[in-house]
Amino acid sequence: MGNRFFIVNISSAIFDRSAPDLDSCPDESLPEFAFIGRSNVGKSSLLNMLAGKGILARVSTTPGFTKLINFFTMSKTWRLVDLPGYGFAAGAKHERARFNQAVARYLKHRPNLCCVFALLDSGLAPQEIDLEFVEWLARNSVPFVLVFTKTDRGTPEETAANIAAFTARIAGWFEKLPEIYRCSATTAQGRSELLAVIGATLDAGPAISEPMPTPMTLPPEIEPPFSMRVRAGNVREENPRGKMKFKGSRPW
């Protein structure tokens, strides 16, 4: 996405709806930026920090609290999308399968999805479930950046070591690594950088985002999508996102 100089200004944040599946999502008239990560990665706190609203996303001590796809209209021009975390989720097994299948379908088939912010805990060594999720994004040509959260909780050396270890694990998959950001909901580190990602994309107009770096050597595919303990169900998708074509000109 290159150098960014335009930081989007958030003048309003209005809850639109919670959707259990792709068909229940809002119309495709606004560009969308989705946030997702392993349960307990600090997603809700980060979203509230990013939006400058204390109640944009409910913060819970229960892992997997977010079960629906939540849409917020920001400044009447774009949508922030709060996706259910992958991994452990409270509730019945069939509910986990249904909601995570909805996430997979949203990520692969939502034509106005501009970028996914994949959240990773900077205080942890590379987690297999995170690696598998990033691999799934790359395989399905979903545009994404990596966001390492909770940088205030460890030393800079520990954070740098964990980020380096993660990027080393995925380096062979790409000709060029995805962009990487460091964030803290407590200190607001990374807020301007993430808003600049959104601002630059909106400012670019119809050329929504640069294509993801071309994967070089990905591990053997795990089927079905999100089978890596994300429980996406047993439905195989016939039309991967990379082959979809947006009908008509984009409205932004």
C-alpha positions in Angstrom: 0.0 0.0 0.0 3.0 2.2 0.1 3.6 5.4 2.1 0.5 6.9 3.7 0.0 10.5 4.5 -3.8 10.7 4.8 -5.2 9.6 8.2 -9.0 9.2 8.1 -10.9 11.3 10.6 -13.6 9.5 12.5 -16.5 12.0 13.1 -19.1 9.4 14.0 -19.4 5.7 14.8 -22.9 4.2 14.5 -23.8 0.6 15.0 -25.5 -0.8 11.9 -26.4 -4.4 12.7 -25.2 -7.8 13.8 -25.3 -10.4 11.1 -25.3 -14.2 11.6 -24.4 -14.9 8.0 -23.4 -13.3 4.7 -26.9 -12.9 3.4 -27.8 -10.8 6.5 -24.9 -8.3 6.0 -25.7 -4.7 5.0 -25.7 -3.6 1.3 -22.4 -3.3 -0.4 -22.5 0.4 -0.9 -19.7 1.2 1.6 -16.1 -0.1 1.8 -15.5 -2.3 4.7 -12.4 -2.9 7.0 -12.6 -6.1 9.1 -10.8 -7.0 12.3 -10.3 -10.5 13.5 -7.9 -12.5 15.7 -7.6 -15.3 18.1 -10.0 -15.2 21.1 -8.6 -12.9 23.8 -6.2 -11.1 21.5 -7.6 -7.7 22.7 -9.7 -7.0 19.6 -12.6 -5.1 21.4 -10.2 -2.9 23.3 -8.3 -2.1 20.1 -11.5 -1.2 18.2 -12.6 1.1 20.9 -9.2 2.8 20.9 -9.2 3.1 17.1 -12.7 4.6 17.0 -12.2 6.8 20.0 -15.5 5.4 21.4 -15.6 3.6 24.8 -18.6 1.4 23.8 -18.0 0.7 20.1 -17.2 -3.0 20.9 -18.0 -4.6 24.2 -15.0 -5.7 26.1 -15.4 -9.1 27.8 -13.2 -11.3 29.9 -14.9 -14.3 28.3 -12.9 -15.6 25.2 -15.1 -15.8 22.1 -17.7 -13.3 23.4 -18.3 -11.9 19.9 -20.4 -14.4 18.0 -22.0 -12.3 15.2 -20.5 -10.2 12.4 -20.9 -6.7 13.8 -21.0 -3.7 11.5 -20.4 -0.1 12.5 -20.8 2.8 10.0 -17.9 5.2 10.5 -18.2 8.9 9.5 -21.0 7.8 7.1 -18.4 6.8 4.5 -17.0 3.3 5.5 -17.7 0.4 7.8 -15.7 -1.1 10.5 -16.5 -4.8 10.8 -15.9 -6.7 14.1 -15.6 -10.4 13.3 -15.9 -13.3 15.8 -12.5 -14.5 17.0 -11.3 -17.8 16.0 -10.2 -20.6 18.4 -12.1 -21.1 21.6 -15.6 -19.7 21.7 -18.2 -19.9 24.4 -21.4 -21.7 23.5 -22.6 -24.9 21.9 -20.4 -26.6 19.3 -23.0 -26.1 16.5 -23.0 -22.4 17.2 -19.3 -22.2 16.8 -19.4 -24.0 13.5 -22.3 -21.8 12.2 -20.7 -18.5 13.1 -17.2 -19.4 11.9 -18.6 -20.7 8.6 -20.2 -17.3 8.2 -16.8 -15.6 8.8 -15.2 -17.7 6.1 -17.9 -16.9 3.6 -17.7 -13.2 4.5 -14.0 -13.1 4.0 -14.0 -14.9 0.7 -17.1 -13.5 -0.9 -17.7 -9.9 0.4 -16.9 -7.8 -2.7 -16.6 -4.5 -0.7 -14.1 -5.9 1.8 -11.0 -3.7 1.4 -8.7 -5.0 4.0 -8.6 -7.5 6.9 -6.6 -6.5 10.0 -5.3 -9.8 11.4 -4.6 -9.3 15.1 -1.8 -11.2 16.8 -0.7 -11.2 20.4 2.7 -9.6 20.5 3.4 -11.3 23.9 3.3 -14.8 22.5 5.6 -16.9 20.4 4.0 -17.8 17.0 0.8 -19.7 17.6 -0.1 -22.5 15.1 -3.7 -21.4 14.9 -2.6 -17.8 13.9 -0.2 -19.2 11.3 -2.9 -21.4 9.9 -5.3 -18.4 9.7 -2.8 -16.2 7.9 -2.1 -19.1 5.5 -5.8 -19.4 4.9 -6.1 -15.6 4.1 -3.1 -15.8 1.7 -4.4 -18.9 0.0 -7.8 -17.3 -0.6 -6.3 -13.9 -1.8 -7.9 -11.9 1.0 -6.1 -8.6 1.4 -4.7 -8.2 4.9 -2.2 -6.6 7.2 -0.8 -8.0 10.4 -1.4 -6.1 13.7 0.5 -7.2 16.8 -1.5 -6.2 19.8 -0.7 -5.6 23.5 2.7 -4.1 22.9 2.6 -2.3 26.2 2.7 -5.6 28.2 6.1 -6.8 27.3 9.6 -5.4 26.8 10.4 -4.0 23.3 13.0 -6.8 23.0 10.4 -9.5 23.7 7.9 -7.9 21.3 10.5 -7.6 18.5 11.6 -11.2 19.1 8.0 -12.6 18.8 7.3 -10.6 15.7 10.5 -11.7 14.1 9.7 -15.3 14.9 6.3 -15.0 13.4 7.5 -13.4 10.2 10.3 -16.0 9.9 7.6 -18.7 9.9 5.6 -17.1 7.0 8.5 -15.5 5.1 8.7 -18.4 2.6 5.1 -18.0 1.7 5.4 -14.6 0.1 7.7 -12.7 -2.3 6.9 -9.7 -0.1 5.7 -9.9 3.4 2.3 -8.4 4.4 2.6 -5.0 6.2 3.1 -5.2 9.9 1.9 -2.9 12.6 2.4 -2.7 16.4 -0.5 -1.6 18.6 -1.5 -1.0 22.2 -5.1 -0.2 23.2 -3.7 1.2 26.5 -1.1 3.6 25.1 -2.9 4.1 21.7 0.3 3.1 19.9 -0.5 2.3 16.3 -3.8 4.2 16.1 -2.6 6.7 13.6 -0.9 4.0 11.5 -4.0 1.9 11.3 -6.2 4.9 10.5 -3.7 5.8 7.8 -4.2 2.4 6.2 -7.9 3.0 6.1 -7.5 6.6 4.9 -5.1 5.7 2.1 -7.5 3.0 0.9 -10.5 5.4 0.9 -8.4 8.1 -0.7 -7.4 5.8 -3.5 -11.0 5.5 -4.7 -12.0 2.7 -7.0 -8.6 1.1 -6.7 -9.5 -0.2 -3.3 -6.3 -1.9 -2.3 -3.2 -3.4 -3.7 -3.4 -7.1 -4.3 -2.0 -9.4 -1.6 1.6 -10.4 -2.2 1.6 -13.6 -4.3 2.1 -16.6 -2.1 5.2 -18.6 -3.1 5.1 -21.9 -1.2 2.1 -22.5 1.0 1.6 -25.6 3.1 -0.8 -28.2 1.9 -4.3 -26.9 2.1 -6.4 -27.8 5.1 -10.0 -28.5 4.1 -12.5 -27.3 4.9 -11.6 -23.6 5.4 -10.9 -22.8 9.1 -10.6 -26.5 10.0 -7.6 -25.4 12.0 -9.7 -25.4 15.2 -11.8 -22.6 13.9 -14.6 -25.0 13.1 -16.0 -23.5 9.9 -18.2 -26.5 9.3 -18.1 -29.0 6.5 -19.3 -27.0 3.5 -16.8 -26.5 0.7 -17.1 -23.2 -1.2 -17.4 -23.4 -5.0 -16.4 -19.8 -5.7 -13.3 -18.6 -4.0 -13.0 -14.9 -3.4 -10.2 -14.5 -6.0 -12.5 -15.6 -8.8 -15.5 -13.4 -7.9 -16.2 -10.4 -9.9 -17.9 -7.3 -8.5 -21.1 -6.6 -10.4 -21.1 -3.0 -11.7 -18.8 -0.1 -10.8 -17.8 0.2 -7.1 -19.9 2.9 -5.4 -16.9 4.6 -3.8 
